[in-house]
Amino acid sequence: MNKIEYLSAGFANTEVQKTEVEQWRQVYDGLILGLGSLGTEVKVARTLETDQDIAPYRFVRAAVHEFIFPPQRGEKTDKSAPVDSSLGYNLYYQDITQAYDPSQVQGKIEVRYDDADSRINFSVTDGMEGDSRLDGQVLAILSTLEHTISAANQTSGSPA
């Protein structure tokens, strides 16, 4: 796996947007949880948006997550902060990094996700360009995601 990618063309209407964002968010959240349980998330950079006027009311903008394998311990730095908090609308920038020993890394996965701006943009990249030595559980998660995205690219855009 070098890169798995899904980019929607946009939503036909707000009901389709609500449904597809909720479905893709489940895939995204499940992937982050699964990779985090098997490795170490060493970077999170994303903006979380809440908008009371647009369903499903919660969005993720320009998310980037980096995971390394096998897991490592290291000092975390959290520079997260609110960006905008007004009535019915909030932006929160999450910026967390964790130190790690690069010489111990056998695999690195980068996840990018964005469900704001009336479309889904979701990609997973092998950060070691084919030199990864990922274990079977990680490869199984990525294989399932690849199947889900492949099916979505061939159909309506909803995850299978």
Secondary structure, 3 states (H helix, E strand, C coil): CCEEEEECCCCCCHHHHHHHHHHHHHHHHHHHHHHHHHCEEEEEEEEEEEECCCCCCEEEEEEEEEEEECCCCCCEEECCEEEEEECCEEEEEEEEEECCCHHHCCEEEEEEEECCCCCCEEEEEECCCCCCCCCHHHHHHHHHHHHHHHHHHHCCCCCC
